[in-house]
Amino acid sequence: MNRTTYYFATNPLLPEKGVISVFRRRGGGVQTTDEVFSRDGRWHTTDYLHLYRLGHDDDDLVEVSEAEADALIDTWTRAWGLADKERK
């Protein structure tokens, strides 16, 4: 079963910064792909979620809905002047 899970990352030492990254994990079972949304308006492959689960957890991760992730990404892309960029 293919599924996409979204996460917000925050830094507990800098709570005033709010959400600092948006991640997603796509796929299911053995075949998964982890990605981070970047300032170029695209998703890029990352090892961060894997490393986080291994204990490299300087930031806090919170699972969020696709709608919540999309809303924040829309806000960011407008602020960055990328409102018309393809994000999928």
VEXMI-380957 format. One line per field, with one value per residue: residue number from 1; residue in one letter; x, y, z of N, C-alpha, C, O in turn. Coordinates in Angstrom, 3 decimals. Atoms other than C-alpha are relative to their C-alpha. Layout:
<atoms>
seq = c(NUM|...)
type = c(a|...)
neast = c(X|...)
nnorth = c(Y|...)
nup = c(Z|...)
caeast = c(X|...)
canorth = c(Y|...)
caup = c(Z|...)
ceast = c(X|...)
cnorth = c(Y|...)
cup = c(Z|...)
oeast = c(X|...)
onorth = c(Y|...)
oup = c(Z|...)
</atoms>
This chain:
<atoms>
seq = c(1|2|3|4|5|6|7|8|9|10|11|12|13|14|15|16|17|18|19|20|21|22|23|24|25|26|27|28|29|30|31|32|33|34|35|36|37|38|39|40|41|42|43|44|45|46|47|48|49|50|51|52|53|54|55|56|57|58|59|60|61|62|63|64|65|66|67|68|69|70|71|72|73|74|75|76|77|78|79|80|81|82|83|84|85|86|87|88)
type = c(m|n|r|t|t|y|y|f|a|t|n|p|l|l|p|e|k|g|v|i|s|v|f|r|r|r|g|g|g|v|q|t|t|d|e|v|f|s|r|d|g|r|w|h|t|t|d|y|l|h|l|y|r|l|g|h|d|d|d|d|l|v|e|v|s|e|a|e|a|d|a|l|i|d|t|w|t|r|a|w|g|l|a|d|k|e|r|k)
neast = c(0.835|-0.745|0.500|-0.896|0.093|-0.665|-0.523|-0.602|-1.146|-0.226|-1.181|0.428|-0.841|0.389|1.443|0.523|-0.117|1.124|-0.359|-1.209|-0.062|1.117|-0.465|1.024|-0.429|0.907|-0.150|0.454|-0.770|-1.449|-0.307|0.417|-0.846|0.122|-0.309|0.140|0.378|-1.091|0.307|0.155|1.363|0.024|-0.319|-1.301|-0.265|-0.769|-0.167|0.283|0.975|-0.687|-0.946|0.797|0.421|-1.197|-0.399|-0.502|1.277|-0.171|1.264|1.194|0.865|1.410|0.755|1.091|0.782|-0.412|0.577|-0.835|-1.273|0.258|0.269|-1.263|-0.792|0.584|-0.456|-1.426|-0.280|0.409|-1.013|-1.228|0.266|0.077|1.386|0.458|-0.882|0.523|-0.581|0.240)
nnorth = c(-1.189|-1.250|-0.988|-1.128|-0.570|-1.305|-0.387|-1.309|0.007|-1.219|0.075|-0.362|-1.080|-1.226|0.123|-1.168|0.242|0.808|1.145|-0.305|0.884|0.905|1.270|0.993|1.377|0.586|1.429|0.871|1.233|-0.102|-1.049|-1.340|-1.119|-1.149|-1.235|-1.269|-1.083|-0.979|-1.361|-0.066|0.401|1.422|1.022|0.630|1.188|-0.252|1.090|-0.559|0.773|1.232|-0.366|-0.394|1.223|0.612|-0.771|-1.329|-0.697|-1.350|-0.684|0.780|0.292|0.177|0.448|-0.910|0.423|-0.564|-1.345|-0.894|-0.171|-0.823|-1.376|-0.644|-0.114|-1.115|-1.233|-0.162|-0.256|-1.392|-0.879|0.143|-0.369|1.234|0.462|0.785|1.161|1.365|0.534|1.436)
nup = c(0.000|0.049|-0.937|-0.215|-1.337|-0.052|-1.307|-0.217|-0.910|-0.770|-0.850|-1.349|-0.515|0.701|0.226|0.708|1.444|0.469|0.840|0.770|1.168|0.269|0.555|0.312|0.274|0.991|0.236|-1.068|-0.134|0.177|0.974|-0.402|0.402|-0.887|0.706|-0.695|0.899|0.010|0.452|1.455|0.302|0.374|-0.993|0.227|-0.806|-1.213|-0.966|-1.313|-0.782|-0.416|-1.058|-1.163|-0.679|-0.587|-1.168|0.361|-0.138|-0.525|0.241|-0.317|1.142|-0.307|1.172|0.346|1.162|1.284|0.084|-0.812|0.709|1.183|-0.415|-0.354|1.230|0.758|-0.653|0.285|1.419|0.272|-0.599|0.785|1.380|0.791|-0.129|1.148|0.202|-0.174|-1.227|-0.155)
caeast = c(0.000|1.410|1.048|2.490|3.171|4.104|6.144|6.996|10.410|10.936|14.014|13.267|16.148|14.647|10.875|10.385|11.403|8.367|8.461|11.900|11.378|8.657|9.400|7.425|7.788|6.278|5.657|5.120|6.713|10.302|10.141|10.009|11.371|12.024|12.020|12.387|10.750|13.365|13.455|13.624|10.002|10.844|11.011|14.507|15.551|16.911|18.224|16.986|13.949|16.046|18.741|16.092|14.827|18.405|18.672|19.932|17.035|18.228|14.943|11.448|9.261|5.481|3.312|0.829|-1.843|-1.246|-3.555|-1.438|1.771|0.271|-0.955|2.494|4.209|1.771|2.671|6.394|6.291|4.330|6.874|9.721|8.046|7.475|3.681|3.324|6.005|5.118|5.619|4.797)
canorth = c(0.000|3.379|6.109|9.574|10.866|14.494|15.948|19.411|19.885|22.442|23.255|23.181|25.606|28.157|27.964|31.466|30.155|27.863|25.168|25.014|22.145|20.057|16.393|13.624|9.862|8.233|4.572|1.690|-1.457|-1.883|0.703|4.223|7.575|10.415|13.976|17.528|20.593|23.166|26.864|26.071|24.892|21.223|18.066|16.585|13.157|13.171|10.719|12.924|10.845|7.677|9.393|10.864|7.389|6.319|8.990|12.033|14.057|17.613|18.851|17.748|16.057|16.232|14.224|16.484|16.080|16.687|19.722|21.227|20.618|22.105|25.189|25.910|25.216|27.607|30.295|29.702|29.606|32.882|34.479|33.177|34.351|30.776|30.615|29.105|26.398|22.737|20.951|17.330)
caup = c(0.000|-1.006|1.552|2.093|5.600|6.272|9.128|10.424|12.026|14.779|16.814|20.557|21.186|18.766|19.303|17.889|14.451|14.287|11.625|10.024|7.552|5.925|5.244|3.623|3.450|0.360|-0.293|2.010|3.302|2.178|-0.619|0.879|-0.215|2.234|0.948|2.242|0.694|-0.334|-1.157|-4.870|-4.631|-5.101|-3.033|-2.636|-1.382|2.169|4.762|7.601|8.619|8.706|10.794|13.101|13.898|14.654|17.354|15.455|16.774|17.392|15.935|16.919|14.293|14.372|11.981|10.175|7.527|3.836|4.083|6.890|4.943|1.764|3.632|5.069|1.748|0.033|2.583|2.103|-1.705|-1.811|0.538|-1.644|-4.865|-6.063|-5.878|-9.364|-8.967|-9.373|-6.031|-6.737)
ceast = c(0.878|-0.682|1.013|-0.283|0.825|0.415|0.459|1.167|0.090|1.248|-0.398|0.836|-0.353|-1.503|-0.599|0.074|-1.172|0.483|1.195|0.141|-1.294|0.576|-1.201|0.666|-1.049|0.283|-0.558|0.823|1.483|0.379|-0.560|1.003|-0.274|0.459|-0.201|-0.371|1.035|-0.444|-0.105|-1.393|-0.150|0.271|1.322|0.172|0.884|0.109|-0.459|-0.971|0.594|0.955|-0.729|-0.407|1.176|0.529|0.608|-1.193|0.142|-1.271|-1.141|-0.805|-1.420|-0.699|-1.186|-0.741|0.577|-0.523|0.827|1.333|-0.186|-0.229|1.292|0.875|-0.537|0.452|1.464|0.251|-0.459|1.049|1.304|-0.185|-0.102|-1.422|-0.460|0.842|-0.751|0.700|-0.102|1.154)
cnorth = c(1.249|1.039|1.126|0.578|1.277|0.316|1.450|-0.206|1.358|-0.204|0.453|1.117|1.347|-0.011|1.171|-0.158|-0.798|-1.197|0.377|-0.867|-0.792|-1.229|-0.832|-1.343|-0.603|-1.477|-0.800|-1.266|0.266|1.194|1.348|1.017|1.144|1.240|1.200|1.054|1.111|1.336|0.137|-0.455|-1.454|-0.877|-0.646|-1.183|0.362|-1.280|0.416|-0.855|-1.313|0.294|0.396|-1.232|-0.759|0.795|1.351|0.948|1.369|0.830|-0.921|-0.200|-0.235|-0.443|0.934|-0.549|0.612|1.426|1.006|0.267|0.901|1.460|0.731|0.189|1.127|1.341|0.267|0.362|1.395|0.967|-0.026|0.408|-1.193|-0.541|-0.890|-1.241|-1.311|-0.617|-1.503|-0.842)
cup = c(0.000|0.874|0.072|1.376|0.025|1.430|-0.035|0.958|0.680|0.846|1.397|0.618|-0.623|-0.277|-0.773|-1.520|-0.553|-0.799|-0.866|-1.242|-0.114|-0.688|-0.414|-0.252|-0.919|-0.159|1.147|0.022|-0.130|-0.873|0.461|-0.509|0.956|-0.743|0.917|-1.034|0.124|-0.580|-1.511|-0.434|-0.385|1.220|-0.386|0.952|1.194|0.826|1.394|0.825|0.491|1.159|1.282|0.804|0.623|1.195|-0.290|-0.013|0.655|-0.166|0.412|-1.274|0.494|-1.273|-0.208|-1.215|-1.280|-0.143|0.800|-0.688|-1.214|0.364|0.346|-1.236|-0.873|0.573|-0.324|-1.457|-0.410|0.534|-0.796|-1.454|-0.935|-0.084|-1.146|-0.259|0.195|1.207|0.101|-0.439)
oeast = c(1.738|-1.903|2.210|-1.426|1.945|-0.232|0.988|1.068|-0.029|1.607|-0.779|0.383|0.056|-1.911|-1.630|-0.622|-1.403|1.518|1.180|0.904|-1.985|1.271|-2.317|1.791|-2.229|1.425|-1.391|1.441|2.019|1.436|-1.737|2.175|-1.427|1.473|-0.970|0.131|1.385|-1.507|-0.582|-1.684|-1.175|0.827|1.559|-0.238|1.807|-0.738|-0.366|-0.716|0.308|0.967|-0.272|-0.319|0.983|1.527|0.948|-1.704|-0.527|-1.559|-0.975|-0.956|-1.647|-0.591|-1.897|-0.269|1.351|0.174|1.051|1.806|0.618|0.249|1.477|1.498|0.246|0.801|1.830|1.017|0.180|1.418|2.011|0.770|0.174|-1.609|-1.333|0.617|-1.652|1.921|0.289|1.087)
onorth = c(1.404|1.190|0.898|0.887|1.312|-0.101|1.921|-0.972|2.398|-1.333|1.609|1.772|2.392|0.034|1.015|0.550|-0.791|-1.787|1.400|-0.526|-1.040|-1.124|-0.624|-1.426|-0.672|-1.921|-0.329|-1.642|1.176|1.794|1.635|0.710|1.531|1.226|1.148|1.034|1.523|1.451|1.162|-0.514|-1.854|-0.443|-0.953|-1.129|1.168|-2.168|-0.367|-1.099|-1.749|-0.429|0.082|-1.238|-1.602|0.408|2.076|1.320|1.665|1.706|-2.138|0.734|-0.921|0.225|1.271|-1.468|1.568|2.285|2.126|1.404|1.805|2.355|1.881|1.237|1.864|2.255|1.385|1.284|2.028|1.925|0.979|0.368|-1.071|-1.742|-1.736|-1.930|-1.413|-0.528|-2.050|-2.069)
oup = c(0.866|0.865|-0.103|1.710|-0.485|2.391|-1.041|1.917|0.032|1.180|1.578|1.557|-0.118|-1.438|-1.427|-2.249|-1.762|-0.488|-1.550|-2.146|0.874|-1.698|0.062|-0.743|-0.574|-0.050|1.922|-0.974|0.502|-0.677|0.246|-0.727|1.146|-1.442|1.878|-2.157|1.230|-1.191|-1.998|-1.628|-0.936|2.229|-1.554|2.111|1.073|0.728|2.338|2.004|1.606|2.155|2.380|2.032|1.500|1.803|0.645|-1.070|1.646|0.651|0.496|-2.063|1.490|-2.302|0.739|-1.884|-1.235|-0.685|0.343|-0.718|-1.442|-0.333|-0.053|-1.401|-1.472|-0.174|-0.685|-1.739|-1.251|-0.146|-0.861|-2.230|-2.128|-0.279|-0.946|-1.255|1.028|1.328|1.132|-0.363)
</atoms>
